[in-house]
Each structure stands twice: as C-alpha cells, then as structure tokens.
Amino acid sequence: MKIALDARLVYYRRYSGIGQYIVHLAEQLPGLDVDNSYTIIHSRKDRVPPRHPAARKWAAWTPSHHRLEQIAFPWELRRLPIDLLHSPDFIPPFTGRFKRVITVHDLNFLYYPQFLTSASRRYYNTQIERAVQAADHILADSHATRLDLIKLLNVPEEKITVVWLAPNAEVYRSLDPAATVAARARLQLPDRFILFAGTLEPRKNVAGLLRAYHLLLERDPRSPDLILAGSRGWLFDETRALIDELHLSERVHWIDSPADTDLAALYQAASVFVLPSHYEGFGLTVLEAMACGAPCIISDRGSLPEIAGGAAVEIDPADIVELAEALLGVLHDDRLQQRLRHKGLARAAEFSWERCARETLAVYRRVLGTK
C-alpha cells in the first residue's frame, strides 16, 4: 500500500510542536514499516525537508493553510498514487480517492477563539467539523483532546485513537555538566533563573506569568530572574509592553528561538520550569523539561495534568497569586525540587517517538485493513 505524510507545514513551523511531530514521524515510520511504501509531501520551498532513505520525497506547490488549499492541493495530488494520506495538522484535502487519517492536536480554537489570529480562527473553525467527518480515523495527542472531540464535535469514540508525542531523547536528556557550563557562558545566564519555554502568545498565558512574577518579587526581591525562551507569537508586542509596564525589564530576559541544544541546557540549569498555559493539547515542553531534570510547575488545564502524570506542581492559570505562591514554594524547598526532578525524569522516560510511530502505524494498518 502507498502511504503519504503531509509535511508541508514543516517549512513554516519546523520548530513548533506540530512541526517536530511531523519531522519525527517522517524519520521513524518508513524504517518501521516494511510492508508499505512512503511518500513525504513537502513544500517546494523547503530546502531541508523531513526525509528517510526508504521514503520518496514529493514537492507540493500548494502552501499549507492557503485560502485556496482545498482546490489546489487535491488537484496536485491527482498525480500522486496514494492509498492513505496522513494529515498531521487537522485539515485533510476533502476530495481524492484515498483513506484519510488526521491528527487533532487540540481544540484551542473552539475553547479560546480570542487567542488566535483571525486568519487562524477562520482556517480551523470553518473546516474542523467537515475534517472530522471526512477522516477515516483520528489521532489525538491526549485523552483530554479525545474527550474534547467527543464532547464538542460529537465524534464517535471508536473513531479516535490517543497517541502520545515524545521529547527528542537525543537532545533532551541529562547533559554533561561541562555542556551546561558552556551554555551558561554563551547565553550569559544568571546563576539561578525561572524558565518559560514556548511561543510567546496569549494561549501560553505569558501575561499571567509576568504578573505572578511581579508579585513574587514583591514578596521576595531576591528571587531568581525570569527567562522567556521562544519565538515571537501573536500579540508579542503586548508582552514586551507588559514587561515595561511592570518595570521588569532588568529581571526578565528573552532568548529568541534557542537552538535545541541550548534549550536543553536551559532546562537543566533552571531552578524551576513553568508552563501556565490556558490550554495545551499535549504540552511537549513539559516533557522536555522533565527529561532534562527540571522541577516543573504547570497549569491544571487541558492535557497538562495527564502528560505530567503527577510529576509537577499544578496551578490554576487564572490565579496569579496561586502561581506566585507555587514559584515561591518550589524555589525555597530543596526537598520538593529533588522530588520533582526524580519524578519528572521517570515520567519523561515513558514517552518515545518510536512508540508514537509504532502506534501510528497500527492505526494506518487498521484503516487500510492490513493489520
């Protein structure tokens, strides 16, 4: 059977959670599956598309998320023989004689439409109901997303399979202390710091974190600096303005899109990692932080409690007092820090990209009737 993976999004969002998901599937699946042939569909602009020696590469002209995508992309695919197409970013082509597997990472756009740009809202909101109906099977990143699909879109339970993502074990792991020392010098890191990692956008609740951090400094001015590590997201300028408004410019540092190796060193060196998101379909950065030994504070919303598995302190993301108190508690309790580090390392070890690929392959075989 001929299986195709739509990897066009990687050109635009290579280092996002969805981008990394696509890259790892492209690298794993063709080597695990000796019964089917694979084609990785990538953007014609992508000079380093995801690849595997056993897979064919096929360049598409239609950009991901383009307003004419449902016309142009199916027309292109007529030239490519496919038995099954996996669309890892929600929306498949609605026409074409092939089976459809889609991955729904979250339904954030239905819960919190105000956290998306108008273009993103329009792209997802107008197509998601048709997408879940057109799909032969749906992969969900978490049980939380599976329940959302059932509750919000009336998707039959048997049509959804939960397949967890994973941190990159080659990068996110316990590092040699010398590597951490070198990263500290290169990135000019303070001796102690609180770390947030992710796109700086409203859904991640960076504004709530900044207000909680401001409150933390009022209670304990000797608290570590805060590092925001990630790329500019929607409404980034509002984040910068809030830093100035709260007079935090000397205590909050932004590292724009750090390399994976630098991010791993940041996780390992952090006094505490915090992800106070309003909603996450999976929350990959929490597992990355745990795999590097960082004690973690997370939101009690969406999939985060499920993924952390009791190995992190949970807070209400809408309560900045609770977040400030959680930060204060972890920073001043060495035993709690060590307990969170050990539990986090054990929890992160339960996830792997090979497992993700094998469970995904099992879904392909069910859909194709070849299991």
Residue, then its C-alpha position, 0 to 999 in steps of 0.5 A: m500500500k502507498i502511504a503519504l505524510d503531509a509535511r508541508l507545514v514543516y517549512y513554516r513551523r519546523y520548530s513548533g510542536i506540530g512541526q517536530y511531530i511531523v519531522h519525527l514521524a517522517e524519520q521513524l515510520p518508513g524504517l518501521d514499516v516494511d510492508n508499505s511504501y512512503t511518500i513525504i509531501h513537502s513544500r517546494k520551498d523547503r530546502v531541508p525537508p523531513r526525509h528517510p532513505a526508504a521514503r520518496k520525497w514529493a514537492a507540493w506547490t500548494p502552501s499549507h493553510h492557503r485560502l485556496e488549499q482545498i482546490a489546489f492541493p487535491w488537484e496536485l495530488r491527482r498525480l500522486p498514487i496514494d492509498l492513505l494520506h496522513s494529515p498531521d495538522f487537522i485539515p485533510p484535502f476533502t476530495g481524492r480517492f484515498k483513506r484519510v487519517i488526521t491528527v487533532h492536536d487540540l481544540n484551542f480554537l473552539y475553547y479560546p477563539q480570542f487567542l488566535t489570529s483571525a486568519s487562524r480562527r477562520y482556517y480551523n473553525t470553518q473546516i474542523e467539523r467537515a475534517v472530522q467527518a471526512a477522516d477515516h480515523i483520528l489521532a489525538d495527542s491526549h485523552a483530554t483532546r479525545l474527550d474534547l472531540i467527543k464532547l464538542l464535535n460529537v465524534p464517535e469514540e471508536k473513531i479516535t485513537v490517543v497517541w502520545l508525542a515524545p521529547n527528542a531523547e537525543v537532545y533532551r536528556s541529562l547533559d554533561p555538566a561541562a555542556t551546561v557550563a558552556a551554555r551558561a557562558r554563551l547565553q550569559l545566564p544568571d546563576r539561578f533563573i525561572l524558565f518559560a519555554g514556548t511561543l510567546e502568545p496569549r494561549k501560553n498565558v505569558a501575561g499571567l506569568l509576568r504578573a505572578y512574577h511581579l508579585l513574587l518579587e514583591r514578596d521576595p526581591r531576591s528571587p531568581d530572574l525570569i527567562l522567556a525562551g521562544s519565538r515571537g507569537w501573536l500579540f508579542d508586542e503586548t508582552r514586551a509592553l507588559i514587561d515595561e509596564l511592570h518595570l521588569s525589564e532588568r529581571v526578565h530576559w528573552i532568548d529568541s528561538p534557542a537552538d535545541t541544544d541550548l534549550a536543553a541546557l536551559y532546562q537543566a540549569a533552571s531552578v524551576f520550569v513553568l508552563p501556565s498555559h490556558y490550554e495545551g493539547f499535549g504540552l511537549t515542553v513539559l516533557e522536555a523539561m522533565a527529561c532534562g531534570a527540571p522541577c516543573i510547575i504547570s497549569d491544571r488545564g487541558s492535557l497538562p495534568e495527564i502528560a505530567g502524570g503527577a510529576a509537577v506542581e499544578i496551578d490554576p492559570a487564572d490565579i496569579v497569586e496561586l502561581a506566585e505562591a507555587l514559584l515561591g514554594v518550589l524555589h525555597d524547598d530543596r526537598l520538593q525540587q529533588r522530588l520533582r526532578h526524580k519524578g519528572l525524569a521517570r515520567a519523561a522516560e515513558f514517552s518515545w517517538e518510536r512508540c508514537a510511530r509504532e502506534t501510528l502505524a497500527v492505526y494506518r494498518r487498521v484503516l487500510g485493513t492490513k493489520 
